[in-house]
Amino acid sequence: MSQYIPCPKCGAPDPEQVKFTWWGGLLGPKMLSHVKCGRCANQYNGKSGKSNAQNIIIYLLVSAAIVFIIFFGLALLPFLMR
């Protein structure tokens, strides 16, 4: 028995957890319980059965904000150390 719900598109009972994606690397799919159906290749949230599209957008925006803050924080560090 799988720890994830069956595919909402085709009903296949055993989706596989996605291990790596272009948008989330190794961490994103794990955080969002992102799974892929072996039968129809549908990708969705394995806990809710809903699309992860909105969660992926939020994940990307938060990640970009963190990178932006770190980059400009490091760029401004020499000016702040005077």
PyMOL commands that set and color helices and strands:
alter all, ss='L'
color gray80, all
select helices_A, chain A and resi 27-31+53-80
alter helices_A, ss='H'
color red, helices_A
select strands_A, chain A and resi 16-17+34-36+43-45
alter strands_A, ss='S'
color yellow, strands_A
deselect
rebuild
show_as cartoon
